[in-house]
Amino acid sequence: MKDVITNFIHHKGSSPILLLSLAYSILLLTLSESLMLWVLLLGLCSCVARLVAVRQPDSIPKTRTVNLLAVLSIFALSWFGLSIGLLDSMLNLLAIACALKLIQLNKKRDFHLLICTCLFLIGCGFISALSIFAWFGYTGVLVLLLLATAAYHGPQISFHRHLKFVMLIVLQGLPIAFLLF
């Protein structure tokens, strides 16, 4: 099992996608109180589909399939959305959009859009959880997103150097974060 994970991580170009999928799945699990069960399952299935697609690029669902899934999701969300409230409906819509874009991750623009969406989901997570534990957890997710961005833009640089760079950025931002918290 360890060899499979090591081979997957060192597969060319898979590290940023692995980190992004991990960060998104953690966000989904932390927001599970606000998300409907089918949205949570859709998000987790999109993470699995993207991870499988790293090794088998032909396994990516076609655009037509993803568009159909988007239409069905919007209908389902509008049907159930009235009962859960506006804020949770918008949070579910954002999680759906992120899940579907994760499946269709092709361009640099798509990657940056997913990073920004995940950052927005972190902000939404703070709406419902204002504890210090949530702050540490979301900081960990932020580190994963920054690592994914660094690995995406510098694939030839070692993971250790990316981690060192990201930790330096996070440590520089901690005094401001403590002040604002």
VOPAGU-2260 file (C-alpha; in pm, 1 decimal, decimal comma):
REM VOPAGU-2260
SITE   aa  ch    i         X         Y         Z
SITE  MET   A    0       0,0       0,0       0,0
SITE  LYS   A    1     282,3     239,0      87,8
SITE  ASP   A    2     445,9     174,2    -253,0
SITE  VAL   A    3     120,4     252,8    -432,6
SITE  ILE   A    4      88,9     584,3    -249,2
SITE  THR   A    5     455,6     670,6    -309,3
SITE  ASN   A    6     424,8     593,4    -681,0
SITE  PHE   A    7     108,1     799,7    -700,1
SITE  ILE   A    8     265,4    1102,1    -529,8
SITE  HIS   A    9     574,5    1091,5    -749,9
SITE  HIS   A   10     371,2    1049,4   -1069,0
SITE  LYS   A   11     439,0    1350,2   -1292,4
SITE  GLY   A   12     195,4    1632,5   -1222,7
SITE  SER   A   13     -14,2    1444,6    -968,0
SITE  SER   A   14     110,2    1616,3    -653,4
SITE  PRO   A   15     -89,3    1941,7    -693,5
SITE  ILE   A   16    -404,7    1750,6    -784,7
SITE  LEU   A   17    -357,3    1515,7    -490,4
SITE  LEU   A   18    -313,5    1807,2    -249,5
SITE  LEU   A   19    -608,4    1997,5    -395,3
SITE  SER   A   20    -834,8    1691,7    -378,0
SITE  LEU   A   21    -725,1    1624,1     -21,3
SITE  ALA   A   22    -792,8    1984,6      82,1
SITE  TYR   A   23   -1134,7    1981,0     -86,3
SITE  SER   A   24   -1233,6    1651,1      74,7
SITE  ILE   A   25   -1129,9    1780,9     418,3
SITE  LEU   A   26   -1335,0    2095,3     357,2
SITE  LEU   A   27   -1634,4    1883,4     262,8
SITE  LEU   A   28   -1605,7    1682,9     581,6
SITE  THR   A   29   -1573,0    1994,2     798,5
SITE  LEU   A   30   -1878,7    2148,2     633,7
SITE  SER   A   31   -2085,0    1828,7     658,8
SITE  GLU   A   32   -2337,5    1987,0     897,2
SITE  SER   A   33   -2432,9    2245,6     634,4
SITE  LEU   A   34   -2408,0    2021,3     327,9
SITE  MET   A   35   -2676,7    1781,6     215,5
SITE  LEU   A   36   -2573,9    1417,0     207,1
SITE  TRP   A   37   -2591,8    1386,4    -171,2
SITE  VAL   A   38   -2372,7    1697,6    -213,6
SITE  LEU   A   39   -2119,8    1548,1      24,4
SITE  LEU   A   40   -2121,0    1221,8    -171,1
SITE  LEU   A   41   -2092,5    1406,2    -503,3
SITE  GLY   A   42   -1790,3    1597,2    -374,6
SITE  LEU   A   43   -1615,8    1289,2    -240,6
SITE  CYS   A   44   -1688,5    1096,7    -563,9
SITE  SER   A   45   -1542,2    1383,0    -767,4
SITE  CYS   A   46   -1222,7    1364,3    -558,3
SITE  VAL   A   47   -1198,7     992,0    -622,2
SITE  ALA   A   48   -1271,1    1040,7    -994,4
SITE  ARG   A   49    -998,6    1304,3   -1021,7
SITE  LEU   A   50    -746,5    1085,9    -840,5
SITE  VAL   A   51    -823,6     791,9   -1067,8
SITE  ALA   A   52    -793,5    1022,7   -1368,7
SITE  VAL   A   53    -435,6    1109,6   -1272,1
SITE  ARG   A   54    -333,0     753,2   -1351,7
SITE  GLN   A   55    -589,8     684,9   -1624,2
SITE  PRO   A   56    -663,3    1007,2   -1815,6
SITE  ASP   A   57    -920,1     829,1   -2032,1
SITE  SER   A   58   -1139,4     768,8   -1727,8
SITE  ILE   A   59   -1238,7    1136,3   -1695,8
SITE  PRO   A   60   -1612,4    1176,1   -1754,7
SITE  LYS   A   61   -1702,4    1359,0   -2072,5
SITE  THR   A   62   -1813,8    1722,1   -2061,1
SITE  ARG   A   63   -2161,1    1615,1   -2161,3
SITE  THR   A   64   -2188,0    1387,7   -1858,5
SITE  VAL   A   65   -2065,8    1659,7   -1622,9
SITE  ASN   A   66   -2310,7    1910,1   -1772,3
SITE  LEU   A   67   -2597,5    1666,5   -1721,3
SITE  LEU   A   68   -2482,5    1613,4   -1364,2
SITE  ALA   A   69   -2475,1    1991,1   -1315,2
SITE  VAL   A   70   -2830,9    2032,7   -1443,6
SITE  LEU   A   71   -2958,6    1749,6   -1223,7
SITE  SER   A   72   -2774,3    1895,5    -924,7
SITE  ILE   A   73   -2927,5    2239,4    -978,0
SITE  PHE   A   74   -3276,1    2088,8    -999,7
SITE  ALA   A   75   -3219,2    1885,0    -684,4
SITE  LEU   A   76   -3071,6    2183,5    -502,4
SITE  SER   A   77   -3361,5    2408,4    -599,8
SITE  TRP   A   78   -3605,9    2137,5    -488,1
SITE  PHE   A   79   -3447,2    2083,5    -146,4
SITE  GLY   A   80   -3297,4    2430,7    -108,9
SITE  LEU   A   81   -3606,1    2596,9      30,5
SITE  SER   A   82   -3608,3    2371,3     333,0
SITE  ILE   A   83   -3246,0    2427,0     437,0
SITE  GLY   A   84   -3223,6    2805,6     412,7
SITE  LEU   A   85   -3047,8    3047,9     182,4
SITE  LEU   A   86   -2699,0    3036,7     336,0
SITE  ASP   A   87   -2681,3    2657,2     336,0
SITE  SER   A   88   -2824,8    2648,6     -17,1
SITE  MET   A   89   -2551,1    2878,0    -141,7
SITE  LEU   A   90   -2288,2    2674,5      41,8
SITE  ASN   A   91   -2422,7    2357,0    -121,3
SITE  LEU   A   92   -2417,7    2529,2    -460,7
SITE  LEU   A   93   -2055,5    2630,3    -410,0
SITE  ALA   A   94   -1960,2    2276,2    -306,7
SITE  ILE   A   95   -2136,3    2133,4    -614,6
SITE  ALA   A   96   -1963,0    2379,1    -845,4
SITE  CYS   A   97   -1626,8    2293,7    -693,8
SITE  ALA   A   98   -1691,8    1919,9    -725,9
SITE  LEU   A   99   -1790,3    1945,7   -1091,3
SITE  LYS   A  100   -1496,5    2171,8   -1175,5
SITE  LEU   A  101   -1262,2    1926,0   -1002,9
SITE  ILE   A  102   -1378,4    1658,5   -1244,1
SITE  GLN   A  103   -1315,7    1884,9   -1544,0
SITE  LEU   A  104    -978,5    2019,2   -1427,2
SITE  ASN   A  105    -789,8    2082,9   -1752,3
SITE  LYS   A  106    -635,5    2427,9   -1760,9
SITE  LYS   A  107    -435,6    2657,4   -1539,9
SITE  ARG   A  108    -743,8    2876,1   -1503,3
SITE  ASP   A  109    -944,5    2579,1   -1370,4
SITE  PHE   A  110    -679,9    2505,9   -1108,7
SITE  HIS   A  111    -675,6    2867,3    -988,5
SITE  LEU   A  112   -1055,4    2877,4    -983,7
SITE  LEU   A  113   -1062,9    2568,7    -761,3
SITE  ILE   A  114    -804,7    2716,0    -525,3
SITE  CYS   A  115   -1008,5    3036,4    -492,1
SITE  THR   A  116   -1329,9    2839,9    -442,5
SITE  CYS   A  117   -1169,7    2631,8    -168,9
SITE  LEU   A  118   -1046,0    2951,1      -1,7
SITE  PHE   A  119   -1401,4    3081,4     -11,3
SITE  LEU   A  120   -1523,7    2752,6     139,4
SITE  ILE   A  121   -1274,8    2804,1     423,2
SITE  GLY   A  122   -1431,4    3144,9     483,6
SITE  CYS   A  123   -1777,1    2986,6     482,4
SITE  GLY   A  124   -1655,1    2732,1     733,6
SITE  PHE   A  125   -1564,4    3010,9     971,9
SITE  ILE   A  126   -1924,8    3132,9     963,9
SITE  SER   A  127   -2040,9    2826,1    1153,1
SITE  ALA   A  128   -1727,3    2738,7    1352,1
SITE  LEU   A  129   -1547,0    3013,2    1539,7
SITE  SER   A  130   -1342,6    2800,4    1777,7
SITE  ILE   A  131    -965,2    2790,6    1800,8
SITE  PHE   A  132    -973,1    2425,2    1687,9
SITE  ALA   A  133   -1152,1    2526,7    1369,0
SITE  TRP   A  134    -890,9    2795,9    1317,5
SITE  PHE   A  135    -608,8    2540,3    1339,2
SITE  GLY   A  136    -794,1    2298,1    1113,0
SITE  TYR   A  137    -866,4    2557,0     846,3
SITE  THR   A  138    -507,4    2678,2     868,9
SITE  GLY   A  139    -400,8    2321,6     787,6
SITE  VAL   A  140    -632,0    2319,5     485,7
SITE  LEU   A  141    -488,7    2655,9     381,9
SITE  VAL   A  142    -137,6    2507,8     400,6
SITE  LEU   A  143    -251,4    2221,1     174,1
SITE  LEU   A  144    -394,9    2468,7     -77,7
SITE  LEU   A  145     -77,4    2677,7     -74,3
SITE  LEU   A  146     132,2    2363,0    -118,3
SITE  ALA   A  147     -84,9    2260,8    -412,5
SITE  THR   A  148     -38,1    2601,5    -572,1
SITE  ALA   A  149     337,7    2595,8    -516,2
SITE  ALA   A  150     364,9    2243,3    -656,4
SITE  TYR   A  151     153,1    2338,4    -956,3
SITE  HIS   A  152     370,1    2636,4   -1047,1
SITE  GLY   A  153     703,9    2473,5    -963,8
SITE  PRO   A  154     686,0    2104,3   -1051,1
SITE  GLN   A  155    1064,2    2077,9   -1083,7
SITE  ILE   A  156    1122,8    2201,6    -727,8
SITE  SER   A  157    1131,8    1946,1    -445,9
SITE  PHE   A  158     837,7    1901,6    -213,1
SITE  HIS   A  159    1060,3    1989,7      84,9
SITE  ARG   A  160    1140,7    2332,5     -62,6
SITE  HIS   A  161     772,2    2393,6    -133,2
SITE  LEU   A  162     686,2    2304,1     224,3
SITE  LYS   A  163     957,6    2534,3     359,0
SITE  PHE   A  164     833,1    2822,4     140,4
SITE  VAL   A  165     468,3    2773,1     238,6
SITE  MET   A  166     549,2    2748,2     607,7
SITE  LEU   A  167     746,9    3073,5     583,3
SITE  ILE   A  168     444,8    3244,8     426,6
SITE  VAL   A  169     209,8    3107,0     690,3
SITE  LEU   A  170     442,8    3209,8     975,2
SITE  GLN   A  171     463,2    3561,5     832,1
SITE  GLY   A  172      84,9    3582,0     820,5
SITE  LEU   A  173      24,1    3444,9    1171,4
SITE  PRO   A  174      63,1    3777,1    1359,5
SITE  ILE   A  175    -198,1    3941,8    1138,2
SITE  ALA   A  176    -429,1    3641,3    1170,9
SITE  PHE   A  177    -400,2    3643,4    1550,3
SITE  LEU   A  178    -469,9    4015,2    1554,5
SITE  LEU   A  179    -779,9    3975,3    1338,0
SITE  PHE   A  180    -904,4    3666,5    1520,9
